[in-house]
Amino acid sequence: MASSYERELRAVLAGSADGVRAVTRSCTELQRARAMQVIERPFLVVRAAGSGMDGSGDLLALRGDICFPIEVKTRADKKVYLSGQMWDQYESMRKIGERCALMPLYAHRLKGVRGDSWRIFRIDTDNLSGPLAALSRRIPTLPLTRTGKPHLDWDEGLPLHQFLGVVCRTTENNGLSRLVQDALSIKIEVDAKSKEIENLPLPSWMERFHS
């Protein structure tokens, strides 16, 4: 049975407006706008059967240009060390990624944190091409422990809203979707209005206090 956090991520990737608003409730307006780009370029998200031991991960996100399996981890601790079954899952995903030229991802959800609580990592593979190869340069791999073993460290991951901003951006408007352009234009309008107010002449009675 899928966890509530797995369903949460699935709703976001599938482009549900309510799902995006739910995970960005305590984010900034710009962060929310970047995440909202997935509404325009959503994924078909399929829940994989089993526990991910076959390399499929928990979720499989598909779109016309890219596809990746995702393993979801939810913890109250920022660091997750892979051992036992979790290490077997990692190895299975790495092998299927190299065999099928895919980019397997980990989605690490930290409990009890405000703002964007999701961080994205990719499993390091060396045979990516096309859009996945370009995308891989923007997504951090799992960091290594002192002994050189991959693990999850929430602080070193890519925030979900930034991940969505990268995988869902368009080639128009300098790579930003209309939603982000609208958010930026609102900020620009507010800044411009503030400058207009700053440049207004002072009333004569106030000039005496500034002379």
Backbone bond lengths (Angstrom), bond angles and torsions (degrees), N, CA, C in turn:
res aa  C-N    CA-C-N  psi(-1)  N-CA   C-N-CA  omega(-1)  CA-C   N-CA-C  phi
1 M - - - 1.467 - - 1.529 109.57 -
2 A 1.323 117.43 131.67 1.461 121.70 -177.14 1.521 110.71 -69.03
3 S 1.337 116.37 141.36 1.458 120.78 177.21 1.517 109.71 -74.87
4 S 1.338 115.86 163.55 1.470 119.71 178.98 1.522 110.94 -63.95
5 Y 1.340 117.30 -32.73 1.459 120.38 -179.80 1.527 111.29 -72.67
6 E 1.315 116.67 -34.90 1.458 120.58 175.51 1.526 110.06 -64.42
7 R 1.330 116.15 -42.22 1.473 120.11 176.91 1.523 110.39 -65.61
8 E 1.326 116.78 -34.92 1.461 121.69 177.88 1.529 110.59 -59.99
9 L 1.321 116.81 -49.21 1.461 121.17 179.71 1.519 110.88 -66.62
10 R 1.314 116.70 -38.84 1.460 120.38 179.56 1.528 111.27 -61.11
11 A 1.337 116.69 -42.10 1.467 120.64 179.27 1.521 111.19 -63.05
12 V 1.332 116.70 -39.70 1.466 120.73 179.74 1.530 110.67 -64.28
13 L 1.325 116.78 -51.65 1.468 120.51 -177.53 1.524 111.96 -64.12
14 A 1.334 116.85 -28.66 1.457 120.84 179.12 1.523 112.26 -78.02
15 G 1.328 116.93 -2.72 1.461 120.61 175.72 1.510 114.81 83.99
16 S 1.333 117.59 25.23 1.458 120.82 177.22 1.525 109.96 -76.30
17 A 1.329 116.59 121.19 1.463 120.26 -179.80 1.524 110.74 -61.53
18 D 1.331 116.84 -41.83 1.464 120.29 178.42 1.522 110.43 -64.06
19 G 1.340 116.71 -38.45 1.455 120.25 179.01 1.512 112.46 -64.08
20 V 1.329 116.90 -42.28 1.465 120.65 179.33 1.525 110.37 -66.77
21 R 1.337 116.41 -43.12 1.468 119.11 179.44 1.532 111.21 -62.34
22 A 1.338 116.24 -35.19 1.465 119.66 -178.73 1.524 111.92 -65.35
23 V 1.328 117.62 -41.74 1.474 119.72 -176.68 1.521 111.99 -83.63
24 T 1.321 117.97 -13.54 1.473 120.11 -179.45 1.529 111.91 -112.01
25 R 1.319 116.35 17.93 1.470 120.75 -175.06 1.525 111.88 -56.93
26 S 1.316 117.93 -37.93 1.466 120.67 -178.66 1.527 112.25 -105.15
27 C 1.341 116.97 17.35 1.465 121.21 176.88 1.523 110.39 -88.99
28 T 1.324 116.58 171.45 1.459 120.88 175.22 1.527 109.00 -75.61
29 E 1.319 116.44 166.07 1.459 120.74 -179.95 1.531 111.53 -63.39
30 L 1.333 116.51 -38.41 1.459 119.25 179.67 1.523 111.03 -68.48
31 Q 1.333 117.25 -40.67 1.462 120.60 176.86 1.526 110.28 -61.14
32 R 1.335 116.58 -42.37 1.465 120.37 179.01 1.526 110.91 -64.94
33 A 1.323 116.62 -40.04 1.459 119.82 179.71 1.517 111.95 -64.39
34 R 1.321 116.76 -39.47 1.465 119.53 177.64 1.531 110.79 -64.14
35 A 1.333 116.50 -42.38 1.467 119.75 178.77 1.520 111.24 -65.28
36 M 1.329 117.50 -34.62 1.461 121.92 -177.71 1.528 112.81 -65.03
37 Q 1.321 118.13 -13.67 1.459 120.04 178.65 1.524 111.93 -60.63
38 V 1.329 117.37 -23.11 1.462 120.09 -179.30 1.529 110.85 -66.78
39 I 1.326 118.03 -20.88 1.459 120.49 178.06 1.526 110.16 -64.47
40 E 1.334 116.49 -35.60 1.454 120.85 179.52 1.525 112.67 -80.04
41 R 1.342 116.65 -26.98 1.466 120.40 -178.63 1.529 109.73 -134.06
42 P 1.336 116.92 68.73 1.467 121.15 -174.93 1.528 112.54 -76.85
43 F 1.320 114.25 168.08 1.460 122.58 176.28 1.521 109.78 -109.22
44 L 1.314 115.34 152.14 1.457 120.20 163.33 1.520 105.39 -83.95
45 V 1.330 116.52 119.74 1.465 120.79 -174.81 1.522 108.94 -113.03
46 V 1.314 116.14 119.74 1.459 122.99 -178.16 1.516 108.86 -112.51
47 R 1.310 116.81 132.09 1.462 120.41 176.61 1.515 109.15 -82.52
48 A 1.326 115.62 124.58 1.458 120.42 -178.72 1.520 110.41 -75.34
49 A 1.314 116.21 143.78 1.462 120.61 177.55 1.522 109.74 -75.83
50 G 1.323 116.88 150.78 1.459 120.27 177.74 1.510 112.10 81.85
51 S 1.315 116.49 -159.99 1.470 122.33 -173.45 1.516 113.40 -108.31
52 G 1.324 118.07 12.97 1.446 120.02 179.51 1.513 113.81 87.94
53 M 1.330 117.83 6.53 1.457 120.82 -177.76 1.522 112.48 -66.85
54 D 1.354 116.11 -22.48 1.462 119.42 -178.70 1.521 112.67 -86.44
55 G 1.331 117.00 3.44 1.461 120.91 178.93 1.504 114.84 94.24
56 S 1.331 117.20 1.64 1.461 120.11 -177.21 1.518 113.05 -85.82
57 G 1.341 117.43 -12.97 1.448 120.05 -176.66 1.520 111.22 74.09
58 D 1.325 116.74 -168.83 1.466 121.81 177.92 1.520 111.52 -85.79
59 L 1.335 116.33 -35.47 1.462 121.93 -177.75 1.520 109.58 -129.99
60 L 1.301 115.43 150.85 1.460 121.53 173.20 1.519 107.62 -123.59
61 A 1.339 117.31 115.67 1.458 122.79 -178.67 1.523 109.20 -102.40
62 L 1.332 116.07 125.10 1.465 121.19 -175.68 1.520 110.47 -127.42
63 R 1.323 115.14 140.17 1.456 122.62 173.00 1.523 106.57 -148.52
64 G 1.301 118.52 168.28 1.458 120.59 -174.95 1.508 114.74 -57.49
65 D 1.347 116.50 -30.80 1.464 118.91 -174.56 1.526 113.61 -102.11
66 I 1.329 118.38 -25.20 1.460 121.01 -176.53 1.529 110.99 -144.13
67 C 1.326 114.29 161.32 1.455 121.23 178.68 1.525 108.35 -154.41
68 F 1.318 117.94 137.91 1.453 119.37 176.03 1.526 111.95 -154.26
69 P 1.340 116.57 141.92 1.467 121.52 171.25 1.524 109.71 -79.67
70 I 1.330 116.10 146.19 1.460 121.08 -176.87 1.525 110.10 -130.31
71 E 1.311 115.88 127.67 1.464 121.95 172.70 1.528 107.85 -100.21
72 V 1.326 117.05 125.71 1.461 122.57 -175.55 1.528 109.61 -100.62
73 K 1.330 115.97 129.00 1.459 121.90 175.98 1.526 108.89 -127.48
74 T 1.326 116.02 128.66 1.458 121.93 179.02 1.520 108.98 -121.70
75 R 1.312 116.77 122.51 1.457 121.12 -176.64 1.534 110.56 -143.45
76 A 1.313 115.50 161.51 1.463 121.08 171.52 1.520 110.73 -91.27
77 D 1.332 117.02 -10.62 1.467 122.55 178.67 1.523 109.92 -103.49
78 K 1.318 115.46 145.75 1.457 119.77 -178.36 1.522 112.82 -71.75
79 K 1.326 117.12 -28.84 1.456 120.21 -177.47 1.523 110.50 -107.76
80 V 1.325 115.11 134.33 1.464 121.55 178.24 1.520 107.37 -126.17
81 Y 1.315 116.28 118.38 1.456 120.97 179.38 1.532 109.69 -95.95
82 L 1.311 115.85 136.31 1.455 121.39 -174.54 1.522 110.43 -94.02
83 S 1.299 115.33 118.50 1.467 120.27 177.67 1.522 108.21 -149.61
84 G 1.305 116.48 162.28 1.453 120.55 178.28 1.520 112.07 59.83
85 Q 1.341 115.98 -127.69 1.455 121.25 -178.27 1.526 111.98 -63.12
86 M 1.345 116.68 -36.66 1.475 118.72 179.80 1.522 111.51 -65.14
87 W 1.333 117.10 -35.58 1.464 119.32 177.11 1.527 110.86 -69.01
88 D 1.334 116.25 -37.63 1.465 120.06 176.65 1.530 110.67 -62.92
89 Q 1.327 116.70 -38.81 1.466 120.95 176.75 1.524 110.50 -62.29
90 Y 1.336 115.50 -45.86 1.462 119.92 179.45 1.531 110.89 -58.70
91 E 1.326 116.62 -48.30 1.456 120.53 -178.89 1.527 112.07 -63.53
92 S 1.324 116.61 -38.37 1.463 120.30 178.35 1.531 110.86 -64.03
93 M 1.328 116.29 -42.26 1.461 119.92 179.46 1.517 111.26 -68.29
94 R 1.334 116.74 -38.53 1.462 119.55 178.48 1.535 110.74 -63.18
95 K 1.320 116.25 -43.71 1.456 120.17 -178.26 1.521 111.91 -67.27
96 I 1.332 117.27 -41.39 1.467 119.62 179.49 1.522 109.94 -69.74
97 G 1.344 116.46 -32.38 1.462 119.54 176.92 1.514 111.67 -63.25
98 E 1.337 117.03 -44.65 1.460 120.74 179.87 1.526 111.49 -71.84
99 R 1.313 116.49 -35.96 1.457 119.75 -179.01 1.523 111.99 -68.76
100 C 1.345 116.58 -38.59 1.466 121.13 -174.74 1.521 113.00 -107.32
101 A 1.334 118.35 8.11 1.472 123.07 -179.33 1.527 111.40 56.09
102 L 1.333 115.54 44.64 1.454 122.08 177.29 1.527 109.81 -106.05
103 M 1.320 116.14 169.06 1.461 121.32 177.06 1.530 108.50 -119.16
104 P 1.329 118.36 89.37 1.466 120.62 179.25 1.528 110.93 -66.13
105 L 1.317 115.85 143.06 1.461 122.00 -177.75 1.517 111.36 -123.20
106 Y 1.327 114.77 153.60 1.458 122.46 167.05 1.519 107.32 -111.88
107 A 1.341 116.07 135.42 1.460 122.04 173.39 1.522 107.15 -114.16
108 H 1.327 116.59 111.79 1.473 122.54 -174.83 1.523 108.46 -104.71
109 R 1.331 116.15 114.71 1.455 121.57 -179.43 1.522 109.19 -104.10
110 L 1.331 116.49 120.54 1.463 121.84 -179.47 1.526 109.13 -94.19
111 K 1.319 116.08 126.94 1.465 120.85 -179.72 1.529 111.06 -78.26
112 G 1.322 115.03 147.97 1.459 120.60 171.52 1.513 115.24 72.81
113 V 1.340 118.31 27.50 1.457 120.80 179.85 1.524 109.25 -122.98
114 R 1.308 117.16 141.11 1.466 121.59 177.66 1.528 109.92 -84.55
115 G 1.312 115.49 163.21 1.453 119.88 -178.92 1.523 110.56 80.23
116 D 1.306 117.02 -152.94 1.459 122.25 -179.28 1.528 109.09 -76.41
117 S 1.317 116.91 109.12 1.469 121.03 -174.37 1.524 112.92 -91.85
118 W 1.344 118.54 -0.95 1.463 122.60 -178.89 1.525 111.08 -102.76
119 R 1.339 115.86 140.83 1.456 121.73 172.89 1.529 108.94 -130.01
120 I 1.321 115.81 140.73 1.456 122.28 -175.57 1.530 110.32 -112.50
121 F 1.323 115.88 135.75 1.464 123.55 175.36 1.529 108.25 -130.28
122 R 1.305 116.11 156.84 1.469 119.31 173.26 1.522 109.43 -118.32
123 I 1.326 114.38 150.09 1.451 120.64 174.00 1.525 108.05 -81.36
124 D 1.297 116.58 131.77 1.465 121.31 -174.97 1.525 110.79 -70.58
125 T 1.322 116.09 117.15 1.465 122.96 174.28 1.531 107.58 -130.40
126 D 1.323 116.64 158.16 1.465 119.11 -171.15 1.523 114.67 -118.61
127 N 1.329 118.13 17.48 1.459 118.77 -178.02 1.528 112.70 -129.17
128 L 1.335 116.22 31.43 1.463 119.81 178.72 1.520 110.66 -79.43
129 S 1.324 116.02 151.66 1.462 120.80 177.89 1.523 109.20 -145.86
130 G 1.329 116.24 167.50 1.452 121.34 176.71 1.522 113.24 62.46
131 P 1.349 117.18 -142.11 1.468 120.69 -177.81 1.520 113.61 -58.83
132 L 1.333 117.51 -35.06 1.462 119.39 -179.71 1.524 111.61 -66.36
133 A 1.325 116.95 -37.57 1.465 120.00 178.52 1.526 110.55 -64.30
134 A 1.332 116.36 -42.08 1.466 120.07 178.16 1.517 110.80 -66.50
135 L 1.322 116.58 -41.13 1.462 121.34 -179.64 1.520 111.75 -66.53
136 S 1.314 117.25 -34.66 1.468 120.93 -176.40 1.523 112.30 -60.84
137 R 1.337 116.95 -26.72 1.461 119.88 -179.18 1.523 112.30 -72.45
138 R 1.323 116.67 -13.80 1.459 120.71 -178.73 1.526 113.23 -100.93
139 I 1.320 117.03 -9.62 1.464 120.91 -175.59 1.525 109.37 -113.62
140 P 1.321 118.68 125.93 1.468 120.12 -178.23 1.529 112.11 -70.63
141 T 1.322 116.08 146.85 1.453 120.53 172.88 1.525 109.16 -80.04
142 L 1.308 116.78 168.28 1.460 120.18 175.90 1.518 108.69 -61.80
143 P 1.335 118.41 130.95 1.474 119.85 177.54 1.524 110.20 -67.34
144 L 1.322 115.27 164.13 1.456 121.10 -177.36 1.530 110.97 -106.93
145 T 1.317 115.56 146.31 1.464 120.62 173.69 1.529 108.65 -76.29
146 R 1.317 116.55 178.82 1.472 120.58 178.48 1.521 112.23 -60.76
147 T 1.322 115.79 -26.58 1.465 119.85 178.86 1.520 112.72 -91.78
148 G 1.345 117.05 5.86 1.456 120.91 176.29 1.516 115.31 83.99
149 K 1.324 117.10 19.13 1.465 120.65 -178.81 1.524 110.19 -100.83
150 P 1.350 118.45 131.39 1.469 121.03 179.61 1.532 112.06 -61.17
151 H 1.324 116.42 143.55 1.455 122.57 175.18 1.519 107.80 -152.73
152 L 1.312 117.12 175.86 1.460 121.92 178.13 1.524 109.74 -102.26
153 D 1.309 115.58 133.08 1.465 122.07 174.07 1.527 106.28 -134.25
154 W 1.331 115.95 104.69 1.467 122.09 -172.31 1.531 112.12 -51.35
155 D 1.318 117.40 -37.41 1.463 121.37 -177.52 1.531 112.54 -64.85
156 E 1.315 117.82 -21.82 1.464 121.20 -176.22 1.531 113.41 -100.67
157 G 1.323 117.42 2.86 1.455 120.66 -178.51 1.520 112.98 -87.47
158 L 1.323 116.19 170.42 1.460 122.79 177.78 1.524 108.69 -90.96
159 P 1.347 118.78 121.86 1.466 120.62 178.77 1.532 111.17 -55.39
160 L 1.314 115.82 143.84 1.463 120.59 -176.06 1.522 112.32 -57.66
161 H 1.347 118.11 -40.32 1.464 119.25 -178.33 1.534 111.28 -64.42
162 Q 1.343 116.93 -33.30 1.461 119.43 176.48 1.525 110.84 -72.51
163 F 1.320 116.53 -39.04 1.458 120.78 176.14 1.529 110.65 -58.53
164 L 1.332 116.52 -46.66 1.464 120.31 179.52 1.526 111.04 -66.00
165 G 1.334 116.56 -35.50 1.454 119.66 177.05 1.510 112.35 -62.73
166 V 1.339 116.81 -31.95 1.460 121.31 179.91 1.532 111.60 -79.89
167 V 1.337 117.07 -49.45 1.468 119.75 -173.63 1.522 113.04 -77.93
168 C 1.339 117.67 -14.99 1.466 120.53 -176.57 1.519 113.48 -115.42
169 R 1.315 118.28 4.22 1.458 119.48 -178.90 1.516 110.23 -71.35
170 T 1.319 115.83 158.52 1.449 121.84 178.49 1.523 109.35 -106.14
171 T 1.320 116.59 172.34 1.466 120.79 178.42 1.514 111.24 -85.66
172 E 1.331 117.29 -6.50 1.459 121.18 179.69 1.525 109.96 -90.38
173 N 1.314 115.25 161.56 1.462 121.27 175.24 1.523 112.63 52.60
174 N 1.349 114.83 47.23 1.462 120.77 177.61 1.528 112.60 58.77
175 G 1.343 115.64 33.92 1.453 119.14 175.32 1.512 114.56 85.70
176 L 1.345 119.28 3.23 1.453 121.48 179.44 1.521 110.01 -107.56
177 S 1.311 116.45 141.80 1.451 120.13 179.12 1.526 110.18 -74.13
178 R 1.325 115.94 172.48 1.449 120.93 -179.88 1.521 111.23 -60.82
179 L 1.342 117.02 -37.36 1.461 120.57 -179.24 1.528 111.63 -60.82
180 V 1.328 115.75 -44.65 1.462 119.21 179.35 1.517 110.78 -69.69
181 Q 1.331 116.76 -39.19 1.466 119.96 176.86 1.520 110.67 -58.26
182 D 1.355 116.11 -42.34 1.457 119.93 178.82 1.522 111.26 -62.69
183 A 1.344 115.81 -42.08 1.463 119.54 179.75 1.520 110.88 -63.66
184 L 1.328 116.39 -42.44 1.461 120.29 -179.82 1.523 111.16 -67.28
185 S 1.332 116.56 -38.83 1.461 119.73 -178.38 1.517 110.70 -65.83
186 I 1.334 117.00 -34.45 1.463 119.88 177.18 1.521 109.92 -62.36
187 K 1.327 116.92 -44.63 1.464 120.84 179.09 1.517 110.71 -63.11
188 I 1.349 115.98 -41.83 1.457 119.94 -179.60 1.519 110.72 -63.66
189 E 1.356 116.90 -40.84 1.454 120.89 179.73 1.521 110.60 -64.17
190 V 1.323 116.46 -40.75 1.467 120.40 178.53 1.516 110.29 -64.07
191 D 1.339 117.17 -43.58 1.463 120.89 178.66 1.520 111.06 -62.51
192 A 1.332 116.57 -42.28 1.461 120.17 -179.66 1.519 110.45 -64.31
193 K 1.339 116.48 -41.32 1.453 120.25 179.18 1.525 110.52 -63.85
194 S 1.331 116.64 -38.30 1.465 120.09 178.50 1.518 111.14 -62.54
195 K 1.350 116.36 -40.18 1.460 120.05 -179.45 1.522 110.39 -68.12
196 E 1.359 115.93 -36.15 1.463 118.52 177.31 1.526 110.30 -61.40
197 I 1.333 115.61 -41.38 1.461 119.91 -179.69 1.527 110.29 -65.70
198 E 1.353 115.99 -39.95 1.461 119.88 179.65 1.517 111.75 -62.19
199 N 1.345 117.52 -33.46 1.458 121.57 -174.90 1.524 113.76 -89.61
200 L 1.328 117.03 -1.76 1.459 118.89 178.55 1.528 109.66 -66.87
201 P 1.337 118.08 140.97 1.478 120.04 178.39 1.517 111.04 -66.62
202 L 1.319 116.98 145.56 1.454 121.62 179.09 1.527 110.16 -76.02
203 P 1.328 116.92 145.43 1.472 119.02 172.63 1.513 109.86 -59.36
204 S 1.348 116.65 154.22 1.464 121.29 -175.05 1.522 112.05 -59.99
205 W 1.359 115.83 -34.68 1.471 116.94 -178.44 1.524 112.37 -71.08
206 M 1.388 116.64 -23.66 1.454 119.11 179.38 1.521 111.02 -86.26
207 E 1.338 117.06 -22.95 1.473 119.20 -178.61 1.528 111.49 -62.60
208 R 1.355 116.42 -28.76 1.458 119.78 -179.03 1.532 110.52 -63.87
209 F 1.342 116.45 -31.62 1.464 119.65 -177.87 1.538 111.25 -81.83
210 H 1.325 117.37 -14.63 1.460 120.60 -179.06 1.521 111.98 -107.25
211 S 1.344 117.72 0.98 1.455 120.23 -179.68 1.513 110.45 -89.37
